[in-house]
């Protein structure tokens, strides 16, 4: 079981994997069945991981 923090972009522009302008994010802890199911998400700085 893999628990990951998902930061969802609420508002603001997303360019080249970076969040630009004013952005508001929601932090959600999302449990998934396998580590392989941990999908790509954006961290606080907006860097794609």
C-alpha positions in Angstrom: 0.0 0.0 0.0 1.4 3.3 -1.0 0.3 6.6 0.5 1.1 9.7 -1.4 0.4 13.4 -1.0 -1.4 14.7 -4.0 -1.2 18.5 -4.5 -3.9 19.5 -6.9 -3.7 22.8 -8.7 -6.8 24.8 -8.0 -6.0 28.1 -9.8 -3.1 29.5 -11.8 -1.4 28.6 -15.0 0.8 25.6 -15.6 3.6 26.0 -18.1 6.4 23.6 -18.9 5.8 21.7 -15.7 6.0 24.8 -13.6 3.2 26.6 -11.9 3.2 30.3 -12.8 1.3 33.2 -11.3 -0.8 32.9 -8.2 -1.6 29.2 -7.4 -3.7 27.6 -4.7 -3.1 23.9 -4.0 -5.0 21.3 -2.0 -3.0 18.7 -0.2 -4.7 15.3 -0.2 -3.4 12.0 1.2 -4.4 9.3 -1.3 -3.8 5.6 -0.6 -3.3 3.3 -3.6 -2.9 -0.4 -3.9 0.6 -0.5 -5.3 3.6 1.8 -5.5 3.3 1.4 -9.3 0.0 3.1 -9.1 1.5 6.3 -7.7 0.9 8.5 -10.7 2.7 11.7 -11.7 1.8 14.6 -9.5 3.0 18.2 -8.9 4.8 19.1 -5.7 4.5 22.4 -4.0 7.0 24.1 -6.3 5.1 22.8 -9.3 7.9 20.5 -10.5 6.6 17.4 -12.2 7.7 14.2 -10.5 
